[in-house]
Amino acid sequence: MDQKLNQLLEQLYIFLRDQGFSAQSETIRKLIYCVEINDVKKFRKEFKSSMIWGGVGSIRDIDLRDREKQNKLNVYMKELKELGSKV
């Protein structure tokens, strides 16, 4: 899979972990693992999960209450949507 996708996932994982979102960062860790072992089918399944995109507790639902950090997360999520949907 794409190196750019892997780099983005690593950055997003570190960002979420450092903000204290351990469950959400572990979801990203699963995607990283899929990229590392080149498991496209599992990546697609994890990528579409509600833990990333939907509802309370999802990464998409995180409100950091800090404009700069929130903007950074929004950029990561936009890039993830673009790169991940190409897999």
PyMOL commands that set and color helices and strands:
alter all, ss='L'
color gray80, all
select helices_A, chain A and resi 3-18+22-37+40-47+50-53+59-61+67-84
alter helices_A, ss='H'
color red, helices_A
deselect
rebuild
show_as cartoon
